[in-house]
Amino acid sequence: MHKNTLPELLALEKIIEQGAGHLQVEVVREVSVASGQHFPVYAISLGNPSLEVPAVGFFGGVHGLERIGAEVVIAYLQHIVMRLRWDTMLNRQLEHVRLVFMPIVNPGGMWSATRANPRGVDLMRNAPVDALEKVPYLLGGQRLSAGLPWYRGRLGDPLEAESQALCEVVSRELLTRTISIAIDCHSGFGVSDRLWFPFAHTRRPMPHLAELHALKEIFEQTHSHHPYIIEPQSAQYLAHGDLWDHLYLQACSDPARIFLPLTLEMGSWLWIKKNPRQLFSRKGIFNPLIGHRQQRVLRRHISLLDFLLRAASSHERWLPAAGQREARHASALADWY
């Protein structure tokens, strides 16, 4: 294990030790910060490695300032590891699905309490995807300066190391399968928790809108009182350089494969509303600072992440058949567009 001063990374490494024998652990990259410290970017996998089974990827900490996203993914990994000791049904389920965790994609940004990585690049504006329609000034991604937020990096530069790490793991573990699902946990937008799906670079519907709508339907049937607004990201704003748009477009090059990437955008404005003093803390704008509220957030999303595991492993029961896709697509257009 690596010595570090990040409590989230220490918690993750403790879970890795507890899950020894069940987990496959890889340091995909190491990133350095101004102090000279080096932090690992971990990818942790478990379940059936066969490419014949579906997979689910859980990602957090892409924006270093949004620590609660990393904490939600770490909490779910701990939930899984602890259940492996006694839960026969979970062990059987993992014979039919692959789980992949990257809880802290941007440890350097987390260490420095910045949205961007240590080079000043916003990883969610870093992919080689340009929006097809007008984006909000700066917010949609900019190449003016790393000193301003939402910096994409210089035109023509390779992906940042952290972006490369995420793309490599997704390409190897998820995009090689017939069906896979990903969820990337963020915070900082609005007062409601939102589940976003592609696209961010255009308002046109994604090719797998029918499959996404079917997933939404079984989620709402199972969790009738869920707190999420489920919508395309383009319903809120467009952006350049979205990593999930980039990876989804790659997946679409093979029509035999289905890849459904989701973004959980936790509504941190609600935490500020309940505790206005958080406005005076940069961390407080994106994270719950009161202990009991943080614990409630960590509990709140376990059922969503567990649902995605179950949905992936049971995909044959809910994916629309070829003859149903057109009607399902029309329903989705009516709901979202």
C-alpha positions as CSV (number, residue, x, y, z in Angstrom):
1,M,0.0,0.0,0.0
2,H,1.0,3.6,-0.6
3,K,1.6,6.1,2.2
4,N,-0.7,9.0,1.9
5,T,-2.6,11.8,3.8
6,L,-5.9,11.4,2.1
7,P,-8.5,9.9,4.5
8,E,-10.6,8.6,1.6
9,L,-7.6,6.8,0.1
10,L,-6.7,5.4,3.5
11,A,-10.3,4.1,3.9
12,L,-10.1,2.6,0.4
13,E,-6.9,0.8,1.2
14,K,-8.3,-0.6,4.4
15,I,-11.2,-2.1,2.4
16,I,-8.8,-3.5,-0.1
17,E,-7.0,-5.3,2.8
18,Q,-10.4,-6.6,4.2
19,G,-11.4,-7.9,0.8
20,A,-8.1,-9.7,0.0
21,G,-8.8,-13.0,-1.7
22,H,-12.0,-11.6,-3.4
23,L,-10.6,-8.4,-5.1
24,Q,-8.3,-7.9,-8.0
25,V,-6.5,-4.6,-7.4
26,E,-4.5,-2.6,-9.9
27,V,-2.8,0.7,-9.7
28,V,-3.6,2.1,-13.1
29,R,-1.7,5.3,-12.7
30,E,0.3,7.3,-10.1
31,V,-0.1,11.0,-10.0
32,S,2.1,13.5,-8.3
33,V,1.2,16.8,-6.5
34,A,3.2,20.0,-5.8
35,S,4.5,18.6,-2.4
36,G,6.2,15.8,-4.2
37,Q,3.7,13.2,-2.9
38,H,2.5,10.4,-5.2
39,F,-1.0,9.0,-5.1
40,P,-2.3,5.8,-6.8
41,V,-5.3,5.7,-9.0
42,Y,-6.8,2.3,-8.1
43,A,-9.1,0.0,-10.1
44,I,-10.7,-2.7,-8.1
45,S,-12.6,-5.6,-9.6
46,L,-14.5,-8.7,-8.4
47,G,-16.9,-11.2,-9.7
48,N,-16.7,-13.3,-12.9
49,P,-14.0,-12.0,-15.2
50,S,-15.4,-13.8,-18.3
51,L,-16.4,-11.4,-21.1
52,E,-19.6,-13.4,-21.5
53,V,-21.1,-11.9,-18.4
54,P,-22.3,-8.3,-18.0
55,A,-20.4,-5.7,-15.9
56,V,-21.1,-2.6,-13.8
57,G,-18.6,0.1,-13.2
58,F,-18.7,2.5,-10.1
59,F,-16.7,5.7,-10.4
60,G,-16.1,8.6,-8.1
61,G,-13.7,11.4,-7.3
62,V,-13.3,12.6,-10.9
63,H,-13.7,16.1,-9.5
64,G,-11.4,16.4,-6.5
65,L,-13.5,18.9,-4.6
66,E,-16.6,16.6,-4.8
67,R,-15.4,14.2,-2.1
68,I,-18.8,12.9,-1.3
69,G,-18.9,11.2,-4.8
70,A,-15.8,9.2,-3.9
71,E,-17.2,8.4,-0.4
72,V,-20.5,7.0,-1.9
73,V,-18.5,4.6,-4.1
74,I,-16.2,3.6,-1.2
75,A,-19.2,3.0,1.1
76,Y,-20.7,0.7,-1.6
77,L,-17.5,-1.2,-2.1
78,Q,-17.3,-1.7,1.7
79,H,-21.0,-2.8,1.7
80,I,-20.1,-5.5,-1.0
81,V,-16.9,-6.6,0.7
82,M,-18.6,-7.1,4.1
83,R,-21.5,-9.0,2.6
84,L,-19.1,-11.4,0.8
85,R,-18.3,-13.0,4.2
86,W,-21.8,-14.2,4.8
87,D,-24.2,-13.5,1.9
88,T,-24.6,-16.7,-0.1
89,M,-26.9,-15.0,-2.6
90,L,-24.4,-12.2,-3.3
91,N,-21.6,-14.8,-3.9
92,R,-23.9,-16.6,-6.3
93,Q,-24.8,-13.4,-8.0
94,L,-21.2,-12.5,-8.6
95,E,-20.8,-15.7,-10.6
96,H,-22.9,-14.0,-13.3
97,V,-21.6,-10.4,-13.2
98,R,-18.4,-8.4,-13.0
99,L,-18.0,-5.3,-10.8
100,V,-15.4,-2.6,-11.3
101,F,-14.6,0.2,-8.9
102,M,-12.6,3.4,-9.4
103,P,-13.6,5.4,-6.3
104,I,-10.9,8.1,-6.5
105,V,-10.1,8.9,-10.1
106,N,-8.5,12.2,-9.3
107,P,-6.6,11.9,-6.0
108,G,-4.3,14.9,-6.8
109,G,-7.4,17.1,-7.1
110,M,-8.8,15.7,-3.9
111,W,-5.5,16.4,-2.1
112,S,-5.5,20.0,-3.3
113,A,-9.2,20.4,-2.9
114,T,-9.7,21.5,-6.5
115,R,-12.2,20.4,-9.1
116,A,-9.4,20.0,-11.6
117,N,-6.4,17.7,-11.5
118,P,-3.0,19.0,-10.4
119,R,-2.4,20.3,-13.9
120,G,-5.5,22.4,-13.7
121,V,-7.5,20.3,-16.2
122,D,-11.2,19.5,-15.6
123,L,-11.3,15.8,-16.4
124,M,-15.0,16.0,-17.4
125,R,-14.0,18.6,-20.1
126,N,-10.9,16.7,-21.2
127,A,-12.2,14.2,-23.8
128,P,-11.8,14.9,-27.6
129,V,-15.5,15.6,-28.1
130,D,-16.7,19.0,-29.2
131,A,-20.3,20.1,-28.6
132,L,-22.4,20.4,-31.7
133,E,-24.5,23.2,-30.3
134,K,-23.7,26.3,-28.2
135,V,-22.5,25.6,-24.6
136,P,-22.6,28.0,-21.6
137,Y,-19.6,30.3,-21.5
138,L,-16.7,28.8,-19.5
139,L,-19.0,26.2,-17.8
140,G,-19.2,24.2,-21.1
141,G,-15.5,23.9,-21.2
142,Q,-12.7,26.4,-22.2
143,R,-9.2,26.4,-23.5
144,L,-8.3,29.9,-22.3
145,S,-6.4,29.1,-19.1
146,A,-5.8,26.5,-16.5
147,G,-6.3,29.4,-14.0
148,L,-10.0,29.5,-14.9
149,P,-12.5,26.7,-14.0
150,W,-13.6,24.1,-16.6
151,Y,-10.3,24.1,-18.5
152,R,-10.2,21.4,-21.2
153,G,-6.4,21.3,-21.7
154,R,-4.5,22.5,-24.7
155,L,-5.9,21.5,-28.1
156,G,-4.1,18.5,-29.4
157,D,-2.6,17.4,-26.1
158,P,-3.2,13.7,-25.1
159,L,-5.7,12.9,-22.4
160,E,-4.7,13.7,-18.8
161,A,-3.2,10.7,-17.0
162,E,-6.4,10.3,-14.8
163,S,-8.6,10.5,-17.9
164,Q,-6.5,7.8,-19.6
165,A,-6.8,5.6,-16.5
166,L,-10.5,5.8,-16.5
167,C,-10.8,5.2,-20.2
168,E,-8.4,2.3,-20.1
169,V,-10.4,0.5,-17.4
170,V,-13.8,1.2,-19.0
171,S,-12.5,0.1,-22.4
172,R,-11.1,-3.1,-21.0
173,E,-13.7,-4.1,-18.4
174,L,-16.9,-2.7,-19.7
175,L,-16.8,-2.0,-23.5
176,T,-15.7,-5.6,-24.2
177,R,-19.0,-7.0,-23.0
178,T,-22.4,-7.4,-24.6
179,I,-24.0,-5.2,-21.9
180,S,-22.4,-3.0,-19.3
181,I,-23.5,-0.1,-17.1
182,A,-21.5,2.6,-15.4
183,I,-22.3,5.2,-12.8
184,D,-20.1,8.2,-12.0
185,C,-20.9,10.0,-8.7
186,H,-20.7,13.8,-8.5
187,S,-22.2,16.6,-6.5
188,G,-22.9,20.3,-6.8
189,F,-25.9,20.9,-9.1
190,G,-29.3,21.9,-7.8
191,V,-31.3,20.8,-4.8
192,S,-32.4,17.5,-6.2
193,D,-30.4,14.3,-6.9
194,R,-30.3,13.7,-10.6
195,L,-29.4,10.7,-12.8
196,W,-28.0,12.0,-16.1
197,F,-27.4,10.0,-19.2
198,P,-25.7,11.0,-22.5
199,F,-25.5,13.2,-24.3
200,A,-23.7,16.2,-23.0
201,H,-22.4,17.4,-26.4
202,T,-25.7,17.5,-28.2
203,R,-29.4,17.6,-27.6
204,R,-30.1,14.7,-30.0
205,P,-31.2,11.5,-28.3
206,M,-28.7,8.7,-27.6
207,P,-29.0,5.5,-29.8
208,H,-29.8,3.4,-26.8
209,L,-32.6,5.5,-25.5
210,A,-35.0,2.5,-25.6
211,E,-32.7,0.5,-23.3
212,L,-32.2,3.4,-20.9
213,H,-36.0,4.0,-20.7
214,A,-36.5,0.3,-19.9
215,L,-33.9,0.5,-17.2
216,K,-35.7,3.6,-15.8
217,E,-39.0,1.8,-15.8
218,I,-37.9,-1.2,-13.8
219,F,-36.1,1.1,-11.4
220,E,-39.3,3.1,-10.8
221,Q,-41.4,0.0,-10.5
222,T,-39.0,-1.3,-7.8
223,H,-38.3,2.0,-6.0
224,S,-41.6,3.9,-6.4
225,H,-40.5,6.6,-3.9
226,H,-37.0,7.2,-5.2
227,P,-35.6,10.7,-4.9
228,Y,-34.0,11.0,-8.4
229,I,-34.8,13.1,-11.4
230,I,-33.8,10.9,-14.4
231,E,-33.0,12.9,-17.5
232,P,-30.5,13.4,-20.3
233,Q,-27.7,15.8,-19.3
234,S,-28.6,18.0,-22.2
235,A,-31.8,18.9,-20.5
236,Q,-29.7,21.1,-18.2
237,Y,-26.7,22.2,-20.2
238,L,-24.3,21.2,-23.0
239,A,-20.5,20.8,-22.6
240,H,-17.4,20.0,-24.5
241,G,-15.1,17.1,-23.6
242,D,-17.4,14.8,-21.6
243,L,-15.6,11.6,-20.9
244,W,-18.8,9.5,-20.8
245,D,-19.9,10.9,-24.2
246,H,-16.5,9.9,-25.5
247,L,-16.7,6.4,-24.2
248,Y,-20.3,5.9,-25.2
249,L,-19.5,6.9,-28.7
250,Q,-16.7,4.4,-28.7
251,A,-19.1,1.7,-27.6
252,C,-21.6,2.6,-30.3
253,S,-19.0,1.6,-33.0
254,D,-20.0,-2.0,-32.2
255,P,-23.8,-2.4,-32.6
256,A,-23.7,-5.8,-30.8
257,R,-22.7,-4.1,-27.5
258,I,-24.8,-2.0,-25.1
259,F,-23.1,0.5,-22.8
260,L,-25.3,2.6,-20.5
261,P,-23.3,5.3,-18.6
262,L,-25.1,7.2,-15.9
263,T,-24.0,10.2,-13.8
264,L,-25.3,10.6,-10.3
265,E,-25.3,14.4,-9.6
266,M,-26.1,14.9,-6.0
267,G,-28.0,18.1,-5.2
268,S,-25.6,19.8,-2.9
269,W,-27.6,23.1,-2.8
270,L,-30.0,21.3,-0.4
271,W,-27.2,20.8,2.1
272,I,-26.4,24.5,1.8
273,K,-30.0,25.4,2.3
274,K,-30.1,23.4,5.5
275,N,-26.8,24.7,6.7
276,P,-26.1,28.1,5.1
277,R,-22.7,28.4,6.8
278,Q,-21.4,25.9,4.2
279,L,-21.4,28.7,1.6
280,F,-18.3,30.1,3.4
281,S,-16.4,26.9,2.8
282,R,-15.3,25.8,-0.7
283,K,-15.7,22.2,0.4
284,G,-19.1,23.0,1.9
285,I,-20.5,24.0,-1.5
286,F,-20.1,20.4,-2.8
287,N,-20.2,18.2,0.3
288,P,-22.3,17.7,3.4
289,L,-20.2,19.0,6.3
290,I,-22.4,17.8,9.2
291,G,-21.7,14.2,10.3
292,H,-25.3,12.9,10.4
293,R,-26.1,14.4,7.1
294,Q,-23.1,12.8,5.5
295,Q,-24.1,9.4,6.9
296,R,-27.6,9.9,5.5
297,V,-26.2,10.6,2.0
298,L,-23.9,7.6,2.1
299,R,-27.0,5.4,3.1
300,R,-29.3,7.1,0.6
301,H,-27.6,5.8,-2.6
302,I,-26.8,2.2,-1.6
303,S,-30.1,0.9,-3.0
304,L,-29.5,2.6,-6.4
305,L,-26.0,1.1,-6.8
306,D,-27.3,-2.3,-5.7
307,F,-30.1,-2.0,-8.2
308,L,-27.6,-1.5,-11.0
309,L,-25.8,-4.7,-10.0
310,R,-29.1,-6.6,-10.1
311,A,-30.3,-5.0,-13.3
312,A,-27.0,-5.9,-15.1
313,S,-27.0,-9.5,-14.0
314,S,-30.7,-9.8,-15.0
315,H,-30.6,-7.8,-18.2
316,E,-32.2,-10.5,-20.3
317,R,-35.5,-10.0,-18.3
318,W,-35.9,-6.3,-19.0
319,L,-34.0,-5.2,-22.1
320,P,-36.5,-4.5,-24.9
321,A,-36.7,-7.1,-27.6
322,A,-36.0,-6.1,-31.2
323,G,-39.7,-5.8,-31.9
324,Q,-40.3,-3.6,-28.9
325,R,-37.5,-1.1,-29.4
326,E,-39.4,1.3,-31.7
327,A,-42.3,1.6,-29.3
328,R,-40.0,2.0,-26.3
329,H,-38.0,4.6,-28.2
330,A,-41.2,6.6,-28.9
331,S,-42.1,6.4,-25.2
332,A,-38.7,7.7,-24.2
333,L,-38.9,10.6,-26.7
334,A,-42.3,11.5,-25.2
335,D,-40.9,11.4,-21.7
336,W,-37.6,13.3,-22.2
337,Y,-37.7,15.2,-25.5
